[in-house]
Amino acid sequence: MYNAMTAEVSPLSSPAAALDSPRIKLLAIGDVGVGKSCVIKRYCEGRFVTKYIPTIGIDFGVKKVEVNKAAVLQRRSGSSAGASGGGGSNSSSSSSIPAAVRVNFWDGSGDDDYREIRNEFYDAAQGILLFYDVRDARSFENLQTWWDELGTYCEGLAAREKNAAPDGKRQSVTPMTVTGNTAAGKAVGNNEGKAPIVVLCANKADDTVVGGTGSAARETRVVTEEQGRAWAKAHGCAGYYETSASTEKNVKEAVEDLVTQVVATFM
C-alpha cells in the first residue's frame, strides 16, 4: 500500500544506517489535488511530476536535511522570550542541536475514503504541512475541516489557537500518547505533550497549470495572499508560504523553516 517517494533510505532495511541521524516526522495534509505529493517530491527528489497521480492511502518520503543551528537557537530564543517560565534550558546552548536530521514525510491522501488510514499517522507527528490550492476556493474553505481533524488527533492545537486570540488565554495541554518502545518510535522521539508545528502552504502560486496533455493553461487565482495569511494567523500557524512545485517557489523555504522549528521545539 505504501509507495516510497524516494529511494534514499528504505525504512525496513539497514537499521544502523537508517538511525545515523535523529528522525523527525512531518505529515502533509489537505484536499485532493492541492499538490501535496508534488511539493514533497520536488523537495525530496528535485523534480516536478506533471502527470496527476492521486495518493492511495498514504505515501512516504525521506530526506536527510542539514540543520541550521543559528536559526534553531534564534527560534528557541524567541520562544523563551515569549514564554511564561519553564523549559528554558534549551535556549542557550547548541550542544543538543544535531548537525542533521532525517525527515520522514508522510503524505496523506485527501480522499475521505482513506481517512481511517490517514488518521493512524497523526500520532507522534512533530510537524504538519497544511495545503490548499490558491485557485480552488473549496480547498481553502475546507482548511477548517482539516484543522478540526488535526485537533482531534493532535492534542494541544486548540490551546495554540487560543494563544493566537487577542485575549491570549492559555489552556493546559494534555500529553499525547506515543508508542516509544519500537525502533520507529525511538527514532522519531516523544512529543512530550507538545502539539505539532503547523505551516500553511498556499500552493500552486505560480499562475500556470500544466495539463495532463502537456499543454499550458491559465487559471485565475481566487484566494488572495491576505486571506491566507489571515487564516494562518487566526489559527496560530507557525508559518505561511506561497508555494509552487512546478517552479520550486518557496518549497525549500517552507519545509526547512518547519524543520528548524521542529528541531527547536522537540530537540
ABEGO torsion letter per residue (X at the ends): XBBBABAABBAABGAAAAAABBBBBBBBBEBBGAGAAAAAAAAAAGBBBABBBBBBGBBBBBBBBBBBAAAAAAAAAAAAAABBEEGAAAAABAAABBABBBBBBBBBBABAAAAAAAAAAABGBABBBBBBBAABAAAAAAAAAAAAAAAAABBGAAAAAAAABAAGBBBBBBBBBBBAABAAAAAAEBAGGBBBBBBBBBBGBAGBBBBAAGBBBBBBBABBAAAAAAAAAAAGBABBBBBBAAAGBGAAAAAAAAAAAAAAAAX
